[in-house]
């Protein structure tokens, strides 16, 4: 057979070399059938790999053929893919072809067959298909090994958004298998009882450690096994953006790009994408080590054009971008160097710099930026290698910053980095006269002129101002002028000028020269004009001022004022055609009064005061209340006055005063109105509209009534602070009258007393002459001597008269009684001065009840002796005593009565009083008649107490008509003797 | 590799310092016996248990679901090489001290090795730091167990040549199974630490005189 084939082939080839027609005929008769078809699998790529040969192919001849391939799954009839594969076939060639399955190959048996047809132009029509090869079966399941559950594909790497089919193979159909994607159960299509497939469409990127998919086999609730895969989903590789290359030195090309998202995955499943630079003209390639830039060495000087392709690549995708450029068009210059400034003066400077040389005859475009005084100027200049630029119109004494950058002038690609340097222009003389103003204080004989000037702005100073020259020239005596040099930064000076006209010139000086002079003239009487002050109101921290236009030659107006609290003179210059201005400054404070003076400046530079205005930028309520005095207080009125209150030093214009009055009466007085205070209480209010009216007569008041008042000033912003009301009480209506009567009366009494004192002896003799003492009587000595040496004065207690004989001998009686009195007085000397009215027991210790009386004038003793310290508190005191002294009140009462009795002021019938009887009883009633009966003591304890008085000491002073019986009655002790 | 050597040195130093009080030559009050060593080993076990709780949470989140789900409890089909901590209660009770300590020592030797493998494949730097720190602590525990065994006079188990467990990413090992192994490694480690706490508590009670037991018990509550 083999020999026959060889012979036949040889025969055909011989014929083909001779006649084409003959070969066509042979091809028709002998179809080229694919033979030796072998199918292998690649689990990682899920692909079937086919290899075959073609039978009956002519020797050393290439024929174009088409192979139709059929792939079935699970069974031959289930064709899942049919396709043609065209290729040129050589004699004895083994052909290869691969097919990638979306379903993991482990999950189903696959069948492959093919047929072929010649598709070569050298063979005329008609061509016909060969027969199908036999089905080739591919099954991987047998190689799975032991296990009850398998999930495929293992650890597949896919791109985000792609469709993935996964499947599981369960060995035991009894097991119930559930599959989960990231913890959520998924449902698939059962391919056969053991195999189920799941189609995952457009899988998302979840994490770079992969998406976990697992299946669990269980019977009932018993888990039999768990198996899973990790699906690695990569982000889609992006095309590099902003790819560009440039050179700074024609030796290296620096290429940069934006890499976009990093597609690296965990567990080394996929590294970050790589970048490769490929240049097509040279055919060179370079793997870049950085993800966003790469340097390319320029080796050939002759190569001007480059075609770069940047290829980004990961396991799944390749992306590339391309740029084609001329090298000279991609020159990014290095920044210029040696930036310097030459010939710098006040307004000009020359700037020089150098550029790194690139190639010969290279022209550079440079850009200069000049920064100074908050402004920026820009200049462009074209240079070769050394750059130079003349900077003009500069400001003197100013620091500038100049910088320069360059680019290729012929093919602009991009500017270089900046190179810069600072420089300062020189000073120039100040360009403007300082703004000068003055204040004048006129004193007798001279003026004190204070000159003020504002520092020149930087623009006009042209350098650092070192001093100010003030030249004072006497206009009346032109030969005399004075120069004063005041070092900066002073802004004022004081001049004392006599009463002449002076011209003052002020110049500012720096190191270069002086400014134009500012001239001001002080007249002989600078501020002699009396001007009415007008009140103005500020709004929002500013004042609007207007004034009447001044006739005559006016070169301008000046408004000046003082800042508070610094007290610095401020001024504003206004043009000659303007008659109003707005003064606005942050220095204005609410509640501060500002005084504005408006001057007109004549052509002779003399200032003339035109108007005065005063006002507050914002008025405030008064800060304090006046100190109010109350005078002219009568029972019906009083006057309130606060003369000392200053209305000028208040934080607002005082418009008047409010007088608040509170009284018990509900009705307000005339002129007052009802008002409610902040605390809710009601009162009466009187409004005084005149701020200079600082007194108020409050009348129509009631006597002996109290009133409360409170005075507070008010401005347009309100009243003064709350304060307490002051109380005033109107006096009694009769009190004055009483004073008018009482004072003379007291005077009269005093006069009488003085007279009485001076004439006391006379009064005594007249009103109450001494009672003669019988013991002191001269008759007594006479009797003793002549008749009986043992004769004594009879004691009235020693005898009991049984008959009374009335002898009408007034003189003799008198003498006798006087003698008796003397005896008594002697007796008194041997006795204690104090008589215990209530004797205590012997064993009584301590001070006993000691109501005592001094001598016989016990009434007086009771008022000042220590009895009160001896209140009868002894429990052993007789009941009668206790009854007497049960309370101190009783004692006091009793003693008080006694004292009164002693004055003889006891009303008749008041018999219960102590010791009424001691003096009054014998002497009461008819003075000349003796009582026939002893005085009956009233039935009261006080009287009983008197009964206990020892006779001798309690003996009443005998009077002329004293009754002996009554004496006896009072001295029981003597009576027993 | 140098990095791991330095970690090992550090762990060794920690272990030495840990056991300094137990060295008789340095102890002036006399030999206290293995009691303090056991107590410290017990304390270290409890500390590691606490440390692992946070580490495992981070690492399982890194693996993603279902491994970080609290009720994920797969059958232990793979991970056969991991030393099992679970043991029958009666068998555990019947273990003598030597065997008990030997099993602990061997288990942690293996687990430490696997854990270092885990560290190599961790992608984030923070996770690598946490794992390295835990490895150092676990090395300290291993040294501590060795110290207790030495104090009790037991020889350290010698690893058979060629049986040294190594972490090798096998080509046949799928990524899912690798994740499962990591899961089981952390789970076994947790169980082992729990078991070791029981083991050392039992040993401690056995070694300590009854009077001192109360103090040590309170001390253990510091963790």
Interface residues (C-beta under 8 A of the other chain):
Chain A: X151 X154 X155 X180 X182 X183 X206 X207 X208 X209 X210 X211 X212 X214 X216 X223 X224 X225 X226 X227 X228 X229 X230 X232 X266 X267 X269
Chain B: X62 X63 X64 X65 X66 X67 X69 X74 X75 X77 X121 X123 X174 X175 X176 X178 X179 X180
